[in-house]
Amino acid sequence: MPNTYIDTNKLPRTKVSGAGEFTEILNNALCGAKNVVGTLRWLGNGDHYDASSDAKTHQLIYLMEGEGTMTLNAKDHKVGKGAGIYLGPSESARIAQAGGGTLKLFHLVVPSQRS
């Protein structure tokens, strides 16, 4: 399969009230990724994102820019650029923007290989 160039700056963003904006940058339509979805998400002042895995997926969330708070198991953790979190099947977390700038996240969802 040939390499696929994806200009993420030209992809349309979808606004979600209270949860910022997002765009899918990795999926079947863009590059043939049949079971994997990669998303960029931007959280502004007061925004948060509630991430949760179902029983069949694994997720990785990586903070690319900004400062925020990740809530895991009812405990808040202050985080900044370079922080990340892995969510196994049926796990969840909340990521909230903090500080003065936008929080930019990369979010990857991969199906479990177990049946």
C-alpha atoms as a printed R data frame, in Angstrom:
    type eleno elety resid chain resno       x       y      z
1   ATOM     1    CA   MET     A     1   0.000   0.000  0.000
2   ATOM     2    CA   PRO     A     2   1.433   3.424 -0.875
3   ATOM     3    CA   ASN     A     3   2.086   6.091  1.720
4   ATOM     4    CA   THR     A     4  -0.801   8.461  2.381
5   ATOM     5    CA   TYR     A     5  -0.237  12.167  3.103
6   ATOM     6    CA   ILE     A     6  -2.903  13.703  5.343
7   ATOM     7    CA   ASP     A     7  -2.816  17.481  5.829
8   ATOM     8    CA   THR     A     8  -4.432  17.652  9.276
9   ATOM     9    CA   ASN     A     9  -4.642  21.459  9.051
10  ATOM    10    CA   LYS     A    10  -7.108  21.166  6.161
11  ATOM    11    CA   LEU     A    11  -9.465  18.624  7.721
12  ATOM    12    CA   PRO     A    12 -12.827  19.975  8.938
13  ATOM    13    CA   ARG     A    13 -13.276  20.405 12.682
14  ATOM    14    CA   THR     A    14 -16.466  19.513 14.500
15  ATOM    15    CA   LYS     A    15 -17.489  21.609 17.503
16  ATOM    16    CA   VAL     A    16 -18.993  19.896 20.542
17  ATOM    17    CA   SER     A    17 -20.608  22.095 23.189
18  ATOM    18    CA   GLY     A    18 -18.397  22.071 26.319
19  ATOM    19    CA   ALA     A    19 -15.962  19.579 24.760
20  ATOM    20    CA   GLY     A    20 -14.049  21.756 22.278
21  ATOM    21    CA   GLU     A    21 -13.399  20.739 18.686
22  ATOM    22    CA   PHE     A    22 -12.143  17.568 17.028
23  ATOM    23    CA   THR     A    23 -11.204  16.106 13.663
24  ATOM    24    CA   GLU     A    24 -10.430  12.536 12.696
25  ATOM    25    CA   ILE     A    25  -6.953  12.242 11.203
26  ATOM    26    CA   LEU     A    26  -6.720   8.454 10.910
27  ATOM    27    CA   ASN     A    27  -9.610   6.275  9.749
28  ATOM    28    CA   ASN     A    28 -10.715   4.013  6.915
29  ATOM    29    CA   ALA     A    29 -11.856   6.851  4.617
30  ATOM    30    CA   LEU     A    30  -8.640   8.876  4.965
31  ATOM    31    CA   CYS     A    31  -6.048   6.129  4.718
32  ATOM    32    CA   GLY     A    32  -7.600   2.666  4.846
33  ATOM    33    CA   ALA     A    33  -7.268   2.181  8.628
34  ATOM    34    CA   LYS     A    34 -10.173  -0.250  9.019
35  ATOM    35    CA   ASN     A    35 -10.280  -0.683 12.809
36  ATOM    36    CA   VAL     A    36  -8.214   2.213 14.158
37  ATOM    37    CA   VAL     A    37  -9.370   5.811 14.651
38  ATOM    38    CA   GLY     A    38  -7.019   8.697 15.408
39  ATOM    39    CA   THR     A    39  -8.391  12.085 16.408
40  ATOM    40    CA   LEU     A    40  -7.016  15.532 17.182
41  ATOM    41    CA   ARG     A    41  -8.997  17.402 19.831
42  ATOM    42    CA   TRP     A    42  -8.723  21.013 20.994
43  ATOM    43    CA   LEU     A    43 -10.067  22.068 24.397
44  ATOM    44    CA   GLY     A    44 -10.492  25.735 25.208
45  ATOM    45    CA   ASN     A    45 -11.340  27.603 28.394
46  ATOM    46    CA   GLY     A    46 -13.838  25.567 30.434
47  ATOM    47    CA   ASP     A    47 -13.862  22.611 28.032
48  ATOM    48    CA   HIS     A    48 -13.370  18.991 29.057
49  ATOM    49    CA   TYR     A    49 -13.397  15.616 27.346
50  ATOM    50    CA   ASP     A    50 -14.733  12.430 28.932
51  ATOM    51    CA   ALA     A    51 -12.901   9.494 27.379
52  ATOM    52    CA   SER     A    52 -14.103   5.963 27.953
53  ATOM    53    CA   SER     A    53 -13.281   2.601 26.445
54  ATOM    54    CA   ASP     A    54 -15.878  -0.032 25.881
55  ATOM    55    CA   ALA     A    55 -15.098  -3.678 26.606
56  ATOM    56    CA   LYS     A    56 -13.478  -4.109 23.177
57  ATOM    57    CA   THR     A    57 -11.137  -1.116 22.766
58  ATOM    58    CA   HIS     A    58  -7.874   0.299 24.015
59  ATOM    59    CA   GLN     A    59  -7.141   4.029 23.907
60  ATOM    60    CA   LEU     A    60  -4.114   6.281 24.061
61  ATOM    61    CA   ILE     A    61  -4.455  10.009 24.738
62  ATOM    62    CA   TYR     A    62  -1.368  12.215 24.374
63  ATOM    63    CA   LEU     A    63  -1.166  15.927 25.253
64  ATOM    64    CA   MET     A    64   0.528  17.757 22.397
65  ATOM    65    CA   GLU     A    65   0.107  21.344 23.637
66  ATOM    66    CA   GLY     A    66  -1.195  23.211 26.659
67  ATOM    67    CA   GLU     A    67  -1.925  22.450 30.283
68  ATOM    68    CA   GLY     A    68  -4.754  20.530 31.834
69  ATOM    69    CA   THR     A    69  -6.083  18.214 34.478
70  ATOM    70    CA   MET     A    70  -6.623  14.493 34.012
71  ATOM    71    CA   THR     A    71  -9.009  12.819 36.397
72  ATOM    72    CA   LEU     A    72  -8.314   9.108 36.907
73  ATOM    73    CA   ASN     A    73 -10.057   7.003 39.521
74  ATOM    74    CA   ALA     A    74 -11.497  10.177 41.136
75  ATOM    75    CA   LYS     A    75  -8.012  11.715 41.533
76  ATOM    76    CA   ASP     A    76  -6.891  14.860 39.656
77  ATOM    77    CA   HIS     A    77  -3.433  15.055 38.054
78  ATOM    78    CA   LYS     A    78  -2.010  18.302 36.653
79  ATOM    79    CA   VAL     A    79  -0.563  17.593 33.214
80  ATOM    80    CA   GLY     A    80   1.218  19.386 30.410
81  ATOM    81    CA   LYS     A    81   2.774  18.800 27.001
82  ATOM    82    CA   GLY     A    82   4.104  15.262 26.690
83  ATOM    83    CA   ALA     A    83   1.765  13.669 29.236
84  ATOM    84    CA   GLY     A    84  -0.267  10.693 28.163
85  ATOM    85    CA   ILE     A    85  -2.710   8.122 29.381
86  ATOM    86    CA   TYR     A    86  -3.568   4.589 28.344
87  ATOM    87    CA   LEU     A    87  -7.149   3.394 28.834
88  ATOM    88    CA   GLY     A    88  -7.726  -0.344 28.738
89  ATOM    89    CA   PRO     A    89 -11.106  -1.928 28.051
90  ATOM    90    CA   SER     A    90 -13.894  -0.441 30.215
91  ATOM    91    CA   GLU     A    91 -11.632   2.304 31.709
92  ATOM    92    CA   SER     A    92 -12.360   6.034 31.641
93  ATOM    93    CA   ALA     A    93 -10.800   9.427 32.303
94  ATOM    94    CA   ARG     A    94 -11.681  13.115 32.134
95  ATOM    95    CA   ILE     A    95  -9.314  15.644 30.585
96  ATOM    96    CA   ALA     A    96  -9.988  19.332 31.232
97  ATOM    97    CA   GLN     A    97  -8.252  22.420 29.890
98  ATOM    98    CA   ALA     A    98  -6.373  24.539 32.440
99  ATOM    99    CA   GLY     A    99  -4.096  27.514 32.064
100 ATOM   100    CA   GLY     A   100  -4.364  30.237 29.484
101 ATOM   101    CA   GLY     A   101  -4.040  28.405 26.174
102 ATOM   102    CA   THR     A   102  -5.727  25.713 24.186
103 ATOM   103    CA   LEU     A   103  -5.124  22.080 25.124
104 ATOM   104    CA   LYS     A   104  -4.402  19.919 22.051
105 ATOM   105    CA   LEU     A   105  -4.804  16.151 22.319
106 ATOM   106    CA   PHE     A   106  -4.027  13.206 20.061
107 ATOM   107    CA   HIS     A   107  -6.473  10.370 20.731
108 ATOM   108    CA   LEU     A   108  -5.993   6.870 19.299
109 ATOM   109    CA   VAL     A   109  -8.629   4.119 19.597
110 ATOM   110    CA   VAL     A   110  -7.612   0.538 18.783
111 ATOM   111    CA   PRO     A   111  -9.787  -2.582 19.008
112 ATOM   112    CA   SER     A   112  -8.849  -5.402 21.341
113 ATOM   113    CA   GLN     A   113  -7.228  -8.349 19.589
114 ATOM   114    CA   ARG     A   114  -9.034 -10.825 21.860
115 ATOM   115    CA   SER     A   115 -12.393 -12.125 20.789
